[in-house]
Amino acid sequence: MMNLLKPAVAALFAVSMLSSGAAHAQFGGLGKAIKKEAKQTKRDAEREAVDEAKNAIDNAIRGKGGTTGKRGSSSGSVALGTPSSALTSQTQCAGIALTNVTVGNLGSYTFQQGFSKEKRTGFINRKPGKVSGACIAPSLQPQEILYFEVDEKKYKAMDKGNDFTWQCVKSDDPGAGTVDYWTWHSDQYLGDSHMKLHCGNDQGVSDCATGTNSSRASAYTADRKKRGKYGISFLARLNERSSAKTEKLYCQYYNKRTGKSLVAFEYLSAPAR
């Protein structure tokens, strides 16, 4: 009797294994997708936490209530005007057009979906800027950010590898050479998720998207790539040195190989304390 049952048991075991394999094939991909989405959600949460921490640090340094979604100039701002010809004459423009020139802040904004209200970190208080003399961008108040776009192919062709560097001099004493108040080599302070705000935002920005930070960043990246553009952003940093004072700095994004600059502007450097 047992000998008769053995083939049947073996057959049932084989069917069970086949069914298990089919189920794994059918739902294994779903499991991977769920894990991938969970990891992405975690990364988005971590990025948002980093942004909020950065804002908190900036706010503590300023000793103010912080950057909010309300429009207006930076706290303690003074009229800057345009840099003098004595400064701009020392800048040789690279000849690559600057487009979508915008000045604003990195801070918290609110978006609404029905009755639900949520906060995100993004590029807020946006104001369009004008370029003069081919590459002289608008002047910046402390903690303001300059954003602009250039033709990606032309820009990449100019950089053969660490050719660009940020250079700043004191506006009232450029002959003293570059200042070393801070070190910043990147051409991007803002991330693409900062640029593509969530729809329903309180900033009145209609070029928006929904979804996670990652999905909105991807949407903005795709839009830039489609237009053949590359985004560059610069923060008018505070001077954290104990000897810091409020003074104007004239800065340029200088190409060491060609001797020409992609952009130049003046900004008000203020003490961090």
C-alpha positions in Angstrom: 0.0 0.0 0.0 2.8 2.4 1.0 4.6 1.6 -2.3 1.4 2.6 -4.2 1.2 5.9 -2.3 4.8 7.0 -2.9 4.3 7.9 -6.6 1.3 9.9 -5.7 3.0 11.8 -2.9 6.0 12.5 -5.2 3.6 13.9 -7.8 1.8 16.1 -5.3 5.2 17.4 -4.1 6.2 18.2 -7.7 3.0 20.1 -8.3 3.5 22.0 -5.1 7.0 23.0 -6.2 5.8 24.1 -9.6 3.0 26.1 -8.1 5.4 27.8 -5.7 7.7 28.6 -8.6 4.9 30.1 -10.6 3.7 32.1 -7.7 7.3 33.4 -7.2 7.5 34.3 -10.9 4.2 36.1 -10.7 4.6 38.0 -7.5 8.4 38.2 -7.1 8.5 41.2 -9.3 5.8 42.9 -7.3 7.8 42.3 -4.1 10.9 43.8 -5.7 8.8 46.8 -6.8 7.4 47.3 -3.3 10.9 47.1 -1.8 12.2 49.6 -4.4 9.4 52.0 -3.6 10.0 51.7 0.1 13.7 52.5 -0.4 12.8 55.5 -2.6 10.4 56.8 0.0 13.1 56.4 2.6 15.6 58.3 0.4 13.0 61.1 -0.1 12.4 61.4 3.6 16.1 61.5 4.3 16.6 64.2 1.6 13.7 66.3 3.1 15.2 65.9 6.5 18.6 67.1 5.2 16.9 70.1 3.6 15.1 71.0 6.8 18.3 70.6 8.8 20.1 72.9 6.4 17.3 75.5 6.8 17.4 75.2 10.6 21.2 75.8 10.6 20.8 78.8 8.3 18.0 80.2 10.5 20.1 79.7 13.7 23.1 81.4 12.1 20.9 84.4 11.1 19.2 84.4 14.5 15.9 85.1 12.7 12.6 83.3 12.3 13.8 81.7 9.1 13.0 81.8 5.4 9.3 81.4 4.7 7.1 81.4 1.7 6.3 85.1 2.0 7.7 87.1 -0.8 10.1 90.0 -0.2 13.8 90.8 0.2 16.2 89.2 2.7 16.3 90.4 6.2 18.6 93.3 6.7 19.0 93.9 3.0 20.4 97.1 1.5 20.2 98.5 -1.9 22.9 97.0 -4.1 22.4 98.4 -7.6 24.9 97.1 -10.2 28.6 96.4 -9.9 30.8 99.3 -11.1 32.5 99.2 -14.5 35.8 99.0 -12.7 34.8 95.5 -11.6 32.9 94.3 -14.6 35.6 95.4 -17.0 37.8 92.8 -15.4 35.5 90.0 -16.4 35.7 88.5 -19.9 32.4 86.8 -20.6 32.5 83.3 -22.1 29.8 84.1 -24.6 27.3 81.4 -23.5 23.8 82.8 -23.1 22.3 82.8 -19.6 18.6 82.0 -19.6 15.8 81.5 -17.0 17.8 83.8 -14.6 16.1 83.7 -11.3 16.8 85.0 -7.8 15.2 83.5 -4.7 15.8 81.5 -1.5 15.9 77.9 -0.3 13.1 77.4 2.3 9.9 75.8 3.2 6.7 76.1 1.2 3.2 74.7 1.7 1.1 72.9 -0.9 -2.6 71.9 -0.6 -4.5 68.9 -2.0 -8.1 69.2 -1.0 -8.2 69.8 2.8 -4.7 68.4 3.2 -1.7 70.8 3.7 1.9 69.6 3.6 5.3 71.3 3.7 8.3 70.7 1.4 11.6 72.4 0.9 12.2 74.2 -2.4 13.3 77.3 -4.3 10.9 80.0 -3.1 10.5 83.8 -3.2 11.4 83.6 -6.9 12.1 86.8 -8.8 13.1 87.0 -12.5 16.5 88.5 -13.1 18.1 90.4 -16.0 21.6 89.9 -17.4 23.7 92.9 -18.5 26.9 92.9 -20.5 26.5 89.3 -21.7 27.2 87.6 -18.4 26.7 90.1 -15.5 23.8 88.6 -13.3 21.7 90.5 -10.7 23.2 91.4 -7.4 22.4 89.2 -4.4 21.4 89.9 -0.8 22.8 87.6 2.0 21.4 84.0 1.7 19.8 84.7 -1.7 20.4 82.2 -4.5 21.1 82.9 -8.1 19.8 80.3 -10.6 20.3 80.2 -14.3 20.5 77.8 -17.2 23.0 77.5 -20.1 23.3 75.3 -23.2 24.5 72.0 -21.7 26.7 71.0 -24.7 28.5 74.4 -24.9 29.0 74.4 -21.1 30.4 70.9 -21.0 32.7 71.6 -23.9 34.3 74.5 -21.9 35.0 72.2 -19.0 37.8 69.7 -19.7 37.9 68.7 -16.0 37.8 71.1 -13.0 38.5 74.1 -15.3 35.8 76.3 -13.5 36.2 77.9 -10.1 34.3 80.5 -8.1 36.4 83.6 -7.5 35.4 86.5 -5.3 37.1 89.8 -4.5 36.2 92.7 -2.2 34.3 95.2 -4.4 36.1 98.2 -2.8 39.5 96.6 -3.1 39.7 94.0 -5.9 43.5 94.4 -6.2 43.9 92.7 -2.9 43.1 89.4 -4.5 40.5 86.7 -3.9 38.9 86.2 -0.5 38.8 82.8 1.1 35.7 83.2 3.3 34.4 79.9 2.1 35.2 77.0 -0.2 32.7 76.0 -2.8 33.5 74.1 -6.0 30.1 72.8 -7.2 28.1 74.6 -9.8 24.8 73.5 -8.3 23.6 74.5 -4.8 20.0 73.6 -5.6 18.7 70.2 -6.5 16.1 69.5 -9.2 13.4 68.7 -6.6 13.9 72.2 -5.2 13.2 73.7 -8.7 10.1 71.6 -9.4 7.7 72.5 -6.6 4.7 70.4 -5.7 1.5 71.5 -7.5 -0.9 73.5 -5.3 2.0 75.4 -3.8 1.7 78.8 -2.0 4.4 80.3 -4.3 2.2 80.7 -7.3 4.6 78.5 -9.3 2.5 76.8 -12.0 5.4 74.8 -13.6 5.0 72.1 -11.0 4.6 68.4 -10.5 3.1 66.0 -7.9 4.6 63.0 -6.2 7.8 62.4 -4.2 10.9 64.6 -4.2 12.6 62.0 -6.5 9.8 62.0 -9.0 9.6 65.8 -9.1 13.3 66.0 -9.5 13.2 63.5 -12.4 10.4 65.6 -14.0 12.6 68.7 -13.9 15.7 66.9 -15.1 13.7 65.5 -18.1 12.4 69.0 -18.9 15.9 70.5 -18.8 17.4 67.7 -20.9 14.6 68.1 -23.5 15.5 71.8 -23.8 19.2 71.0 -23.9 19.8 73.1 -20.8 22.0 72.7 -17.6 21.0 74.4 -14.4 23.6 76.3 -12.3 22.9 77.8 -8.8 25.0 79.9 -6.3 24.2 80.8 -2.7 25.3 84.1 -1.3 26.9 82.6 1.8 27.4 84.2 5.1 30.9 84.8 6.5 31.4 82.6 9.5 34.7 84.2 10.6 34.9 86.1 13.8 36.3 89.1 12.0 33.5 89.1 9.4 31.8 92.3 8.5 29.1 93.4 6.0 30.8 94.1 2.7 30.2 93.8 -1.0 31.9 91.0 -2.9 32.3 90.7 -6.7 32.3 87.1 -7.9 32.8 85.3 -11.2 32.6 81.7 -12.3 36.0 81.6 -13.9 37.5 79.1 -16.4 41.2 78.7 -15.7 41.9 77.2 -19.1 40.2 79.9 -21.3 40.5 82.9 -18.9 36.8 83.6 -19.4 33.9 83.6 -17.0 30.5 82.1 -17.4 28.8 84.5 -15.1 29.7 87.4 -12.7 27.7 89.3 -10.1 28.0 91.3 -6.9 26.7 90.1 -3.5 26.4 91.4 0.0 28.5 89.3 2.3 27.2 89.5 5.9 28.5 88.0 9.2 27.0 84.7 10.3 26.9 85.8 13.9 
